[in-house]
Amino acid sequence: MRRLTMRSRRHRTTAPAPPLPPVVNTPPKQADLHKPTDLPMLSAGDIAPPCSVSSLDGPVVDIQADAIAGNPIVLVFWPRLSKACSDALSAAVAVSPSFTAAGARLFLITLESENVARARNIPFPVLLDRDGKVFETFGADTRDTPTTVVLRPNQHVLAVLRSDPSRQAADALAHLERIAAERRTLAMAHHPPVLMVPDVLSPDDCRTLMDVFETRGQTFVPPGPGIDYIGTDYKMRIPEHGRSDRIDHWLVDNDTTALLHRRLEKRLLPEIFKAFHYRITRWERMRIGCYHGERGGKLHGHRDNVEPTPYRRFAMSINLNTQDFSGGELRFPEFGDQRYRPADGTAIVFSSALLHEALHVTSGRRLVVLAFMFGDH
């Protein structure tokens, strides 16, 4: 209560978003994070729903089990015997050694009767979804068309493939090859404790937010704490430490804030809890930061949890147009001179207590979603 009272005095930055469900004092259960209404439109960036199914050999296979999690996973949903399903299955069987070479775990999930499924010569585990619940939660077709779902090692969806059954296996392998660099062996040196989560925003989301910056909120307000009495987006110059290259677009309009809330609740907050065992329940009004032109001011970093905002626990940024600018990396001087330049849509999250610095943009213009998040303790 003392922290919130401090916020409410003259240094209040802005009204936080309403508490996010579930707001309880017990750790979230995986099932609580995937309500059925969230699942039919499963897409890249979403966290995979639970998948615990009996194999044809009897034992239950849970793709989130320690022995399986941490690997890329390919799920081939084969509803029943049909030409389209047979084409997809034949293609998967043909390239299964390539999936193994890529370090991926491949599973076939079927609605077929046990005898039919067992009769097929399949070199990878076959799981029998007797009641169709896994098909339902993954949004897979239950009629005659196969669906292939590719998961990153962190159980986030990399791709959902529904077209051209004979191409699904090859397309899945191409997606795995695209993220191969994330799996290469590295001897790590000293590094800051940061979390990076790909695909929190889709390419379409990034384009939408850049359009919001360009077309809305053209009213500038004086630098200072965020304000609550303007009912629409607005802009503000942010002269922190004398720098002159930053303008923040404060997001007020309901459609934009609702989009960001959905993406963060579904794709990022569970990862923050998993990585840091801290439940985010609120955040300040989010912004789109624009870095452009000469930086000016004092060339050093800062921390985000100092007065008048000591309640902040985590900072988050998501680049929207990485290909359009040079420079602009994020660095953490206390841990070395590593430069972080996440791809579009990738969230980078770190403790607000860390000294950090947004480096000068040397060409182009950097657009980035910024958020400061906290909880109830």
Stockholm file with secondary structure:
# STOCKHOLM 1.0

chainA/1-377         MRRLTMRSRRHRTTAPAPPLPPVVNTPPKQADLHKPTDLPMLSAGDIAPPCSVSSLDGPVVDIQADAIAGNPIVLVFWPRLSKACSDALSAAVAVSPSFTAAGARLFLITLESENVARARNIPFPVLLDRDGKVFETFGADTRDTPTTVVLRPNQHVLAVLRSDPSRQAADALAHLERIAAERRTLAMAHHPPVLMVPDVLSPDDCRTLMDVFETRGQTFVPPGPGIDYIGTDYKMRIPEHGRSDRIDHWLVDNDTTALLHRRLEKRLLPEIFKAFHYRITRWERMRIGCYHGERGGKLHGHRDNVEPTPYRRFAMSINLNTQDFSGGELRFPEFGDQRYRPADGTAIVFSSALLHEALHVTSGRRLVVLAFMFGDH
#=GR chainA/1-377 SS CHHHHHHHSTTCCCCCCCCCSCCCSSCCCGGGGCCGGGSTTCCTTSBCCCCEEEETTSCEEETTSTTTTTSCEEEEEECSSCHHHHHHHHHHHHHHHHHHHTTCEEEEEECSCHHHHHTSCCSSCEEECTTSHHHHHHTCCSSSCCEEEEECTTSBEEEEECSCGGGHHHHHHHHHHHTGGGGSCCCCCSCCCCEEETTSSCHHHHHHHHHHHHHSCCCEECSSSCCSSCCSCEEEECCGGGCCSEEEEECCSHHHHHHHHHHIIIIIHHHHHHHHCCCCCEECCCEEEEECSCCCSCCCCBCSSSTTCTTCCEEEEEESCGGGEEECCEECGGGCCCCBCCCTTCEEEEETTSCBEECCEEEECEEEEEEEEECCC
#=GC SS_cons         CHHHHHHHSTTCCCCCCCCCSCCCSSCCCGGGGCCGGGSTTCCTTSBCCCCEEEETTSCEEETTSTTTTTSCEEEEEECSSCHHHHHHHHHHHHHHHHHHHTTCEEEEEECSCHHHHHTSCCSSCEEECTTSHHHHHHTCCSSSCCEEEEECTTSBEEEEECSCGGGHHHHHHHHHHHTGGGGSCCCCCSCCCCEEETTSSCHHHHHHHHHHHHHSCCCEECSSSCCSSCCSCEEEECCGGGCCSEEEEECCSHHHHHHHHHHIIIIIHHHHHHHHCCCCCEECCCEEEEECSCCCSCCCCBCSSSTTCTTCCEEEEEESCGGGEEECCEECGGGCCCCBCCCTTCEEEEETTSCBEECCEEEECEEEEEEEEECCC
//
